[in-house]
């Protein structure tokens, strides 16, 4: 018996997916945490850490993207947004 080797064709790597909406260059939001992380659920705590916040009165300047807007919406009771047009 002879063994035939099968060669699998590899597909070319797909181009990275880009966000459907691109924000204008230079649009930023300043997010200020005013609530404490004490007694928070793990999801809210992780969202604050993802935004780069951790202590009350901590402040971050973030790019205005749909992902950041969604994270802010999730913890809107703990943060305030400055520099927002909408």
C-alpha positions in Angstrom: 0.0 0.0 0.0 1.2 3.5 -0.8 0.3 6.4 1.4 -0.8 9.5 -0.4 -0.1 12.8 1.3 -2.8 15.2 1.1 -1.9 18.8 1.0 -4.3 21.1 2.5 -4.7 24.5 0.9 -4.4 27.3 3.4 -6.6 30.3 2.9 -4.8 33.6 2.8 -5.2 35.5 6.1 -8.2 37.8 6.1 -7.7 41.5 6.3 -8.4 42.8 9.8 -12.0 44.0 10.3 -12.3 47.7 10.9 -15.0 49.4 12.8 -18.1 50.3 10.8 -18.0 53.9 12.0 -14.8 55.8 12.1 -14.6 58.7 14.4 -13.1 62.0 13.3 -9.5 62.4 14.2 -9.0 64.3 17.4 -12.4 63.7 19.0 -11.8 62.8 22.7 -13.9 62.6 25.8 -12.7 63.3 29.3 -14.1 60.8 31.7 -14.0 61.5 35.5 -14.9 58.9 38.1 -16.9 60.3 41.0 -18.1 57.0 42.5 -16.1 54.5 44.5 -15.3 51.0 43.4 -16.2 49.6 46.8 -19.1 47.1 46.7 -19.3 47.0 42.9 -20.2 44.0 40.9 -17.3 42.5 39.0 -18.5 43.6 35.6 -18.7 47.3 36.7 -15.3 47.1 38.3 -13.8 45.6 35.2 -15.4 48.3 33.0 -13.9 51.0 35.2 -10.5 49.3 34.9 -10.9 49.0 31.2 -11.6 52.8 31.0 -8.4 53.4 33.0 -10.1 54.5 36.1 -9.8 53.2 39.6 -10.1 55.8 42.3 -12.6 58.5 42.8 -11.7 61.8 41.0 -9.4 59.9 38.6 -9.6 61.4 35.1 -8.8 60.0 31.7 -8.9 61.4 28.2 -10.2 58.7 25.9 -10.9 58.5 22.1 -14.6 58.9 21.2 -15.5 55.5 19.8 -18.6 53.4 20.0 -16.8 50.9 22.3 -15.8 53.6 24.8 -19.3 55.1 24.7 -20.8 51.7 25.5 -18.4 51.3 28.4 -19.3 54.7 29.7 -23.0 53.9 29.4 -22.5 50.7 31.5 -21.0 52.7 34.5 -22.8 56.0 33.9 -23.8 56.1 37.6 -20.1 56.3 38.6 -18.6 58.6 36.0 -19.2 62.0 34.4 -18.2 62.9 30.9 -16.6 66.3 29.9 -16.1 67.6 26.4 -19.1 65.8 25.0 -21.0 67.5 22.1 -23.9 65.1 21.9 
